[in-house]
Amino acid sequence: MSNFLLEVQGNRLLNQTIFAHRLQIYDDRIVFRKRGFIRREEVTIAYIQIAQANLRSGLMFSTIEIINSGGFENVLIKHVPNKDAKRAKNIVDRKIREVHAKSDHNLNKNSTISDILEKSLNRVDELYKKGRLTKKEHIKKRNEILSHN
């Protein structure tokens, strides 16, 4: 059973809704819950399916966006208190790094540095083409990958 780490939710008043969107963060996954009067939506996303987590901060509230590479729409929670949003983003970023470090460690022993670079660059290009990265983010990620060479 996985450990529960944190739950964040948007401000109901600012979101103009009775039921706030919730993001529950566990050791091995995140759970996004969206509720209306008639229907409920719950999505579980493993960290391996998360491409990145974005945080847009204002004076008091932030917007958290989880970019999902696994097929479901991106998770977007608006009007989260800044302190909670920063904490959530830090946890998600750390878990993404851990999962991707494990998968990088498990790469085929015959893989060369150029194979790894090519795979990383192709992944960033794919996210950009799907519209999951802006042009600025795309260029930044490509430069980061190339500078680690």
Secondary structure, DSSP 8 states (H G I E B T S, - for coil): ---EEEEEE--HHHHT-SS--EEEEESSEEEEEEE-SS-EEEEEEEGGGEEEEEEEE-SSEEEEEEEE-SSS--EEEEEEEHHHHHHHHHHHHHHHHHHHHHHHHTS-TT--HHHHHHHHHHHHHHHHHTTSS-HHHHHHHHHHHHHT-
